[in-house]
Amino acid sequence: MLAQVMSCAVYGIDAYLINVEIDISKGLPCFSVVGLPDAAVKESKDRVISAIRNSGFDFPGKRITINLAPADIKKEGTAFDLPIALGILSAQEKVKNEKLKDFCFVGELALDGSLRPVKGMLPVILSLKSNKIKRIIVPESNASEASVIKEIEVFPIKNLAQLVRFLNSEEEVLPFEQIVAEPSDENIPEIFDFCDIKGQQFAKRAVEVACAGGHNILMIGPPGSGKTMLAKRLPSILPQFTFDEAVETTKIHSVAGLLPHGKGLVKKRPFRSPHHTISDIALVGGGNTPKPGEVSLAHNGVLFLDEFTEFHRDVLEVLRQPLEERSVTISRAKASLLFPANFMLVGAMNPCPCGYFAHPQKECNCTPYQIQKYRAKISGPLMDRIDIHIEVPALKVCDLVGENKPGEPSSNIRSRVVKARDVQLKRYKNKRVYCNSQMDTSDLKKYCQLDKQTKDLLNGAIERLGLSGRAYDRILKVGRTIADLEGKENIEISHIAEAIGYRNLDRVI
């Protein structure tokens, strides 16, 4: 007795079709799973046996062989529980085989036969779409996520017994219907708002420029100057997701198991803030079966590294490729995976080990050698990849306790950022470029042309500060963003002067 059931497996952040073959033959009772299964797939044996019996069916006391084809790709997770159980019932002719060909089956079984949600449902749906498969059976908790792609009919099922009745035409189950609108966070209240920040006008302006062009930014200042407050409020002024961006981000979070059960698309740009003790693998991704790291979980959002210089140097250095390529390549003996990592890097650090170098009231006890060693933790190549680095000075007493007017709210700043981003989207509409920070060399030549006076200013600054060619390009990109914020078609001398002012740390590091 042989049965075949279609399913899907996730590897990296992509999914591929799996043909689950079940053979029941005479011989000593045995349950064998082949096809490079991991421990979770092998353990499906006990879950499947209990689920079948507790759903009112007899489990055959024969030799059962399960093959997961193609057999040369490693399978992991609990999503094969449902197709394995269904294949065993089909091989016993307790399910109509003609209906099995119309569906893909994914789900984890509880011991009582009920279905539990699985990770990576959105990649599975995208794989079905590319393979022109129209129907899928999923656990109820995964229905909202699975229905994001309209071309696929999603049938939510509560338990194994209900599924058997549905396939045997004894019970009707309607496709799950959900109105998937363009992602919008207009109705999501912001916890952090820029109006809470007192003073720091220069830093606020730099953050606005960074968000308008998608630029990386590093803030340096003493403890309590407001660096973390600025970083946490940065997502409140970023443009809302496009549908494609939301799907990309949801796909990664789904694979990582971070998508709340019953939720569809991720509606807010991610804000990831890992602790400084994080390892390089946890940051960029990896493992025996490669998983996305923090840089990928921050895709289309913000990666905030507080206490920047406290991260291990080798951890910081692995950021070079993601910052330049906007993706991470994880290579293993059996495969090489590409994880997207298009994020804004936001860093915050103290000016010295004690934190009070150049503080107007507190004395710094660090020696010049200690300060140099502390700042040297950030290498030159990494600093080159950060477009904006600014000083955030200590707040004055009058700014803290004075009855100042509330600061500008995030909504006002965001409107200017969105306007500048719209200009950039129109400018690069025929390319896979969404903001100024992603410009390549040809774009720089076309959209960042300078007059002689402006060019002389930039060349003089490059010579005095000893900047690299990469830093030169970064200044041009920031200058382009400042011009977009002001609605100017050409980059003017004031825009380049402001962009040079955002390279403060080149003078001291």
N, C-alpha and C positions, 0 to 999 in steps of 0.2 A: 504494500500500500504506500503510494507516494503522493505527496501534496506539495504545492509551491505557493508561497505567499510573498507579496512584494512589501519591502520595508525600506528604510533609509538610515544611513549612518553619517555621523558628523566627524570630520577630521579637520582640525584647525578651526576655521570659521566657515568652511564650506561643507556641503552634504553631497552624498552620492547614493545612487540606488543600490539596494542589496536584495538579492533573491534568496529568500529563506526556504531551503529544501528540507522536507521532513520525510524520512523513510521509516516505516514500522514493519519489522520482519520477525519471523519466528526465531527463538533463541532465548538464552537466559536474560532475565530483565536487566536492561542497561539503558542509560540515558547519556549519550555522548554528543558534545557540541564541538564541531571542527570549523576551521576557517579563520584562524588567528583571533580567537576570542580573548578578551581580558578577563580579570577575575570577576567583575560585575556580570559579564555575560555568562560565564560558567556557573555562577551562583543562581542564574535564572531557573535552573533545574528545580530547586526546592520551591521557589515561588510559583512556578508553573504547575507543578504537581498539586500543591495545596489549593491553588486558585481553581483548577479544573474540578477537583473533588468537591470543594465548598460551593461551586456553582451548580452542583447537581448532576455532574457528568462522571462517568467511569473513566479512570485512568488505565490505559492498557498495560498489562504486565508482560510486555514483550521488549524486544531490542529496538530502541529508538535512536536514530542517528539524525542529527541536525547539522546541515551544512550551510554556512553563510558565504554566499558567492557574490563577488569574486573572492577567492580564498587567500589571495596574496596581500590583502590590505588588512591592517589591524582593526578590529572592531572593539568598541568600548561603550560602556553605559548600560542603562537598563531598558532602553527603548525597544529591544527585541523580545521582551517578555510576551507582549500581546501577539505578534505574528507567530512566535513559536507555539504558544498555546492554541492559537487558531489553526495552525497547520496540523497539530496533533488531532484536533477534533475533525478537521477536514479529511485527514487520512482514515479516520474511523467512519466517514460518511455521515457525520452528524451536522455538517454544514454543507450547503449547496456550493459546489465548486465553481459553477459558472459565474457567480457573483464576486468571487474572490479576485478575479482578473480585473475588475473595474476599480479597485481601491488599493491605496497604499495604507499600511497599518503601522502605527507607532504608539507605544505606551508602556508604562510600567505596571505590573500587576501587584496588588496587595494579596495577602494570603486568603482573604475572603472573596477574591475575584474582582474587587473594585479596581478602577483605573486611577493611577496617580500621574501627575504631570512629569514631563521630561524636559531636559535642557535642549537648547538648539532647535526649537521648533521653526523659527523663521528661516534659517538656512535650509531646513528640510522643504519648506513650502517653495522657496526660490528654486531649489533643485527640481521639484516636481514641475514647476512652470517651464523651466528650460527643457525638460524631457517630455513636455506636452501631456502630462498626466493630470486629469481633471478632478479626481476625488481622493479624499483622505479621511481615515478614521482616527480621531485623536481623543485623549481624555478631556473631560469638560473644562478643566482648568486651563488647558492650552488653546481653547477654541478662539478666544479673543486675539491672541497673538497670531494664530494660524490664519485668521480671516483678514489679515492686513492686505494680502494679495487677492484681488477680487476674482482673478481667473480660476481660482481653485475652490471647489465645493468642499466645505468642511463639515463633517458629521460628528458632533460631540457625543460620546458614549460614557455612561456611568460605570458599567461593569461588564464582565465577560458574558454573563447570561443574557443581558440585553442585546449585546452585539450578535450573539448567535440567533436570537429571535429576529433581529433586523435582517440578517443575511438570509434567513429562511422565510422571509416575507410574512412573519407572524406578528411583527410590531413595526410601526412606522416611526422613523426618526427623520426630522426635517433638517436640512442644511442650516448651519448657524449663520445668521445674518447680523452684520454689524456695520453701521455707517462709519466708514473710515474717512474722516475729514483731513484736510491739510493740517499738519501739526501746528498748534498755536498755544503759546503760554500766556496769552493776554489775561486769561482768567485765573492763572496760578499766582497767588500772592507771593511777593518777594519778601523773604525774611530779612535780607540785608539790602540797605539802600544807601546811596552815596550822600544823602542828606544827613546821615548820622556822623559823617566825618567832619571834624573841625579843622580849619586851616588846610595846609598842604595843597595849595592851589597848583603849584608846579607839578607835584606828583599826580594830581587828578588829571591835569592836562596830558601828561605823558601816558597815563593809563587809557585815556580816551583815544589818543593817537594809536596806541597799540591795538585796541579793539577795532578801530576803524580800518586798519590794514592787516589785521591778523598777525601782528609782530610779536616776537618773543621779548620779554622785558625782565630785567633784574633790578631789584630795589635794594639799596644799601643804606643802613641807618641804625641809630642806637635803639636799644629796647624801648618799647612804648611809643615809638614815633608814628605808628599807624600802618606799618607795612602789611601786616596780616589783615587788618581791616580793609585796606584797599583791595587786596587780592580776593577776599571772600565776596566783595561786592562787584567784582569784575563781571561775573556771569549776568548780572542784572542789566548790563548795558550792551550785551552781545545781541546780534540779530537772532530772531527766532529761526528754528529749523526749517529748511525746505523738506519736502517729502522724501527726496532721495537721501538727504543727510540723515533724516530720522530712521530710515530703513537700514542704512549702513551702521549707525550707532546701535540700533536695537539688535541687529544681527550679532554684534560682538558681545553685548550684554547678555543676550539669550544663551550663547554658548558658554559664557562664564557663570551662568546661573544667577545673575544679578537682577533679572527682570522679575518684578513681583508677579505672583500667580494671579491670573485673571486680567492682566494688563496687556495692552496691545503695543503701540509704539511708545518709545521714549520721547517725552514731550519737551524736556528741558535739556539744554546742553550740559554734558557731564562736567563735574568739577571734582577732580581727583587730587587728594593731598596725602601721599604716602609718608610714613615716618622716615626719619633720616637713617634708620638702621636697616632699611630695605636692601635686599640683595640685587645684584645686576639681573638675575634671571626673573625675579619678581617684577622688576621695573620694565624690561623690554619683552618678556615672555620666554617660554622654553619649557623644559622638563622632558621626561622620557616620551610622553605624548604631548607635543608642544601645545601650550595654552597661551592666550593673549595676556600680556602684562599690563602694567599701569599706563604705559604710553598708548596702547591700543584702546584701553578702557576710557581714555580721555579723548578718543578720536572725535573730531568736530567740537571739542570743548576745551577745557583748561586743565593743564597739569601744573599744580602748585607745589613747589619744593621749598618749604619753609626751612630756615637754618641751612641754607644752601651749602655752606662750607663744611657742615658737619656730615654730609654724605661722604661715603668712601670715594676716594678718587677714581677707582676703577668703575664704580657705579655711575659716576657723572660722565666718564668718558664714553660709556656705551650709548649716551644720548646723541653722539655725533651723527651717526647714520640716520636715526629718525628725524632729527632736526633738518638735515639736508635733503633726504629722499622722501620724507613724510610717509615712510613705511618701514617695517622691520622684517628682515629675512632671517628665519630660524632654520638652520641646516642640521639635519640628522642623517644617520647612515642610510635610512630607508626612504627619506623624503625631505624636501625643502619646502617650507611654508612661508607665505607672505602675509603679514598682518598689516592692515592700514594703521597709520599713526600720524594723522594730520591734526595736530593739537597746538595750542598756544602755551608756550613754556613761560611760567611766571615764577621767578625766584626771589627770595628775600634772605638777606644776610646782614650780620653786624659788621661794622668797619674794622674791628679788631677782636682779639680773644675776649677781652673784658667788656667790649661793646661800647666804650665811651670815648673813642678816639675823636678829637675835634668837637667834643660836647661842650656847649657854652657854660655849663655849671659844674659838671662832674669831671674829675681828673682821671685821665687814662694812665694806668700803671704798666702798660705794655711797652717793651723795648722796640726800636725800629726793626730789629731782626725778627721778633715775634710777629709783628704786624705783617712783614713781608712774607714770612713763612705761612701765616694764616691765609693771606689772600692768594698765595701761589697755589693753593688747593684747586683753584679754578684755572685750568690751562688756557693758554692763548688761543688754540684752535676752538675750544668750547666757547670762550668769550666772543670770538669772531662771529659765531653763529647766533648770538643774542643781539637783536637789532637795537634795543633800547636798554641802557643801564643808567640809572639816575640815583642821586643821593636824596634820601628822605630825612631831613634834619629833625632834631628834637623839637617838640612843640613848645611854644612860649606859654607862660602861665596865663596870660590874658586870653589866649586861644582856648584854654581848657576850662577856665572858670568864668570867663566873661560872658555877658548876655549877648552873644552874637546871634545874628539872624541864621535861620536854618540854611544849610548848604543846598546846592542845586540838587534836585531829586534825580534819581537814576533815569526816570522816564524822559526827562529833557535831554540828558546826555545821550541816551539810547536813540532818540529821534535823529540826532546829528550823525551818530555812528551808522544807523540804517541808511540814511541818505547817502553817505559816502560809500557804503558797500554797494548800494544800487548803481552808483556811477561805475564802480569797478566791475560789477556783473555785466553791465552793458558793454564796457570796454573789452572784456575778455570773453564775450558770449560764444565765440567760435572755438574756444580752447578750453581745456580742463584746468582753468585758472579761475579762482573765485575771489581772490583778494590780492593786494599788492605784494604781500610777502612771498607769494608763490611765483612771481615773475621770473622768467629765465633770461638769459643774456640777450636774446633777440627782442624780448619785450622791453628790457631796459633801454636798448638803443632806440626803440620806436617811441616809447612813452615817457622817457626821462631825459629828454634833450634839454641842455642848459645853454644860456647865453654866455658870452665871454666873461662878464663880470662875476656871474655866479660860479662859473667853472674855475676861475682864478681863486675865489674864496675857498672852494672845496679842495682844490689841489694844494693850497697853502696849508689848510688844516690837516690834510693827509700827511704832508711832509713834517709838520711840527709834531704831530702826535705819533708818527711812525706807524700808521695803520696799514693793514694788509689790503689786498685787492678785494677780499670778501667783505671787509668792513666798508670799503668804498661803495660796493654795491648795496650794502645795507643802508647806508646813509641816503643813497638815491631813492631806495624804496620808501623809506620813512618820509623823505621830502615829497615824494609823489602822494603819499597818504595825507600829509598836511595840506597840500594843494587841493586834494579832493574834499577835505573837510571845509575848506574855504570856498569851494565851488569854482576854483581856478583851473583853466585848461592847461596852462603851462606852469612849470615849476619856477618859482621866483627866488630871488636871493634870500628873502626873509624865511622862506620854507627850508632852504638848505641850512641857513644859520641855526634855525631851531633844531633841525635834525642833528647837526653837529653838537649842539648843546646836550643832546640825549646820549652822548658817548662819554659821559663824565669819567667813568672808571678807566678809560684808556689812558688817562693822564696819571693815574696812580698805581695801576696794576701792570 
